[in-house]
Amino acid sequence: MSRSSGDPEAIRRALERARDCETGSVDDHTTTILEAAIAELWSRISAAPQTYVPSPDEFALLNYFLERYRGSAVAQGAVRRFWDNYHGPPNVDGRKK
């Protein structure tokens, strides 16, 4: 979460724990981290609803919470802008795919 004031690595780990949760019930610590991160991200998206382009880490977080924002034109626009600007990881030889 490159633009997040939270700890990007802690957010990545929390997101991984939530995705790997077999019971569907995520622990309180993980929930707290993810809720704070999505609130911060949504605030940034809402501040620039026509132009904000999420980073890959931000997109992963938004994607995890996508059901919450289903039907939101602002969220759909952010997702579209992410994919319109995503170039993928470099290949082994350093070139983009």
N, C-alpha and C positions, 0 to 999 in steps of 0.2 A: 504494500500500500504506500507507494512512494510519496503521495501527497498527504498522507495521514499524519496527524500529530501523535497518534498512538504508535506503539512499537510494531513495526511492520512484520517482524519475525514472529512475535507473539500472536498477531492476527492470523498469519499464515498457519501457524500450528493449531490455533483454535479452529480455524476453518477445516483443517485436515481432520481434527478430532471429531468435529460435528459430522463431517461427511462419512467418517468411518464408524460412527455410532450405530451399533446393531440394534439397540433397543428403541431407537427413535427419540429417546429422552436424553438430551444433552445436559451435562452437569452445569451447575450454576456459574462456575468460574468461566467456562467456555461461553456460555450464553451472555454473560456480562461483557466479555471482550467483544463478541460479535455484534451485540446490540449497540454498543458504543461506537464501533467502527462503522456500522451501516448508518447510524444516525449522522455521523460526521460526513460520510460520503454523500448521503442524501441531501444534506445541507449544501454541500458544494455543487451538486447537480442542480438543485433547486435555485441556486444563486445565478446559474448560467444555463437555464433549461434548453436553450436553442444551440448552445455551442460547446458545452462540457463534453470532453472525450475521456472516458475512464481509462486508466492504465490497465495492463493485463491483470495485475493483482486486484485492482478495484473492480474490474469486470467479474473476476472470480467471486468476490464478495457479493456483488449485486446479483449475480446468477444464483448464488445460494439462496438469496432472499427474493428471488424473482416472483414467486407466487404472491408475496405481499404486495407487489407493485403491478400485478397483472391488470391490464386495462388502463394503466397510466400512460398517457401520451408522452409525458416527460421521460419515463423509464424506457419506453419503446424507442424514443429518440436517442437516448444515451447508448442503448444497445446497438442501434443502427450505426451511430457515429463510431462506436468502438470497432465494429466489423468493417466499416468503410475505411478506417485508418490502420487496421491491423495488418502487419506485414509478415508475421510469423517469425519463428526463431531462425537464426542462420543455419545453413547446412553445415556439415562437418568441415567443408572447405572454406567456410566463412561467408559464403554468398547467401542471400535471402532465398527462400523457397519461392 
